[in-house]
């Protein structure tokens, strides 16, 4: 790795000095560990299962909110109508 790329990575707003970098890193670790547990066909680690279940539920909830806002929101319809009129 060149020095410039390393410095750019280190000084990025979401660099390893911030929680934003490590939170995503650990979430990936949890997801990979969960996939590895699938090969056992039984749930041995209930704590890991519960964390992944909660993460899946909150992720699906946030996704449903985004879909609702983007496709079923009244303000979206008003904006679309206003853009068509102009």
N, C-alpha and C positions, 0 to 999 in steps of 0.2 A: 504494500500500500504506500502510496506517495505521501509525503509530509503534508501537502496541501489538502488532500482528501481526508487525512486523519484529523487535521485541525478543523476542517469544515464540519466533520462529524462531531468532534468534541465541542464545538461552539454552536451547534445547531440548537434551536429553541427546545427541542425534545431530546437533548443529549443524555448520556449516561449519568449526568449529575442531577437529573430531575426525576420526579416520580412518574412522569408521563412515559419515559422510556422503560422503567422497571415494571410498572403496572402491566403494560402490554407483554413484556417478556414473561412475567410470571403467569399471566393468563394463557399464553401459548403453552407454557410448561404444563399447566393443569389440563389443558385440552389434549395434549399429546399423551399425558399419563392416563387420561380417561380412555382414549382410543386403545392404548396398550392393554387396558383392563378388559376390553371387549373380547380379546382372544381367549380369556379364561371362561367365558360364558356364565360366570357367576360374579356377584358383586361382593368382593371381600372388603373393600374399603368404603364403608358407608359415609364417612366424612367427605371423601373425594366425590362420591356419587351425589351427595346433597349439595355440595358447592357447584358442581356442574349442572345439576338440575335447576338450582336457583339462577345461575348465569344464563341458562337457556331460556328460562321463563322471563327474566327481565329483558333479555335481548329480543325475544319475540314480542313482548309488550311494547318495547321502544319501536320495533319495526312496524307493528300495527298502528302506533300513533303516527309514524311518518307516512304510512300509506293512507291513513285516514285524512291527514292534513293535505297531502299532495293530490289525492284523487276525489275525496268526498267533502272537502271543506267548502263552506259557503263563500268564504273570501276568495278562494281560487276561482270559483265560478264568476264572481263579480269582476275580478281582475281580467279574466279571459274575455268577458263581455265588453269591458271597457277598452281592451286592446283591439277588439274586432271593430268597434265603433270608430276608433280614431284612424 
